Amino acid sequence: MGKRLLPPSDGGGDHIEPVDLKKALEERYLAYALSTIMHRALPDVRDGLKPVHRRIMHAMRLLRLNPDQGFAKCARIVGEVMGKFHPHGDQSIYDALVRLAQDFSMRYPLVDGQGNFGNIDGDNAAAMRYTEARMTDVATELLAGITEDAVDYRPTYNE
């Protein structure tokens, strides 16, 4: 049979505190759920954007995809966001990017999309390798003060 493994002692004795599993899971899951909702799922009241939208806009600013510049492949933008700021699936990032380009989803679209970005009838956007994007004038105005310490930056997952 295998060896019996014991947790390492921290010098304070072998004190193991019994915890009610149901109560512990309820408390810890609630804390995780609230954290997830507050940091990812709810748009911020200041600008109406979720963190993924802000990360997309920031990446597009770093790529210099201004309204007076040329378009870039959406796959390039998604890769930049996923590699530097948002370690989640590429499809969720692309879906958020598509939404920013749809005039029926946003009052003022922040992304100027070229290609098939879906329609109001529910047809999906084309694959990211077929679409291109750049920022709109509204997006550049939204990001105008970003270099003036107007935003508190937090470290990303790889910093």
VENZICOR-V198138 format. One record per helix or strand of 2 or more residues. SS is the DSSP state (helix for helix, strand for strand). FROM is the first residue (numbers start at 1). TO is the last residue. If there is no record, write none. Layout:
[[SS:FROM:TO] [SS:FROM:TO]]
This chain:
[[helix:21:41] [helix:51:62] [strand:72:73] [helix:74:84] [helix:90:101] [strand:111:114] [strand:132:135] [helix:137:142] [helix:146:148]]
